[in-house]
Amino acid sequence: MICFMFLINVIYSEMVPGALPAVFGTSHLTLVHRAHLRYGQVLLVLGAAVQIGKLCGTVVIAVVRGEEKV
């Protein structure tokens, strides 16, 4: 069983916090169970998987579009 705990800022609508478990659950399933992400590997991230990569002990390289997201 996978358990996630999120601290949600009050400025988000009700829909955003409701979607977080689905997004993180899908990312976790894909990275850990299907891709067999392991400690010491390098992970290039385009989205929300930065935290999952850090928890798995990988080297995380995050790519963003635009300076406002940095």
Secondary structure, 3 states (H helix, E strand, C coil): CCCCCCCCCCCCCCHHHHHHHHHHHHHHHHHHHHCCCCCCCEEEECCCCHHHHHHCCCEEEECCCCHHHC
